[in-house]
């Protein structure tokens, strides 16, 4: 064996469905060293005795649930990378997964390509992008403190879109895209992509509206001073800002505040422009 070759990363697949567990193991074994566990106690024992870079963890395990296993895995002060697999994507389940520091989740049934993408992304994420501080985890009031890393924006968009399951698909997608764009702006401009700095996020849900508040750690800005912003470009060419952003080394995929305004019902900045609130009405 060539000792100069990097060792393969290790993934533990935890699921009581033997057929699914074996199928996932075979799929992942092409790129990783894979271990298996059929219940929570076996999973905890394997993690205690072997080093795994990632745990794929089913929520609906017999005896000890996957959420209980997750709490045990990350309850000793050591943060482990865990992706939850679940057919129960209720807000309560997702919020408990966030509180106990799940990296991400995937809803069953899922195509093989999806799990391969999530595993690859989770293993590639920097350590300082993983920790999300949960200030409130009630379905009607979620509040988080997140590091200024763009990796976090993708993960939270996934959670946010699943929390609003009662919204029509088009409205939920618009809310998710608006949320991600505004969060990315806060991470880039207020946080300067520095994961030691944090953005504070609140997501409030009432019978008649969804309200999102994003506060970044920066000094704020004026929209007119941002040459890359869509609102600063010609009204009939709102996407020209992408070229400017690429020249400045920023996200090429950002579509800007101009289009965010079209996706939500209300968009309000504070005077310094380092806090933003947007609202989506439900009737």
PyMOL commands that set and color helices and strands:
alter all, ss='L'
color gray80, all
select helices_A, chain A and resi 18-28+40-49+66-73+91-99+112-124+127-129+150-163+169-190+223-225+230-232+235-237+241-247+256-263
alter helices_A, ss='H'
color red, helices_A
select strands_A, chain A and resi 10-14+33-37+54-58+82-86+104-107+132-138+141-147+198-205+209-215+266-269+275-281
alter strands_A, ss='S'
color yellow, strands_A
deselect
rebuild
show_as cartoon
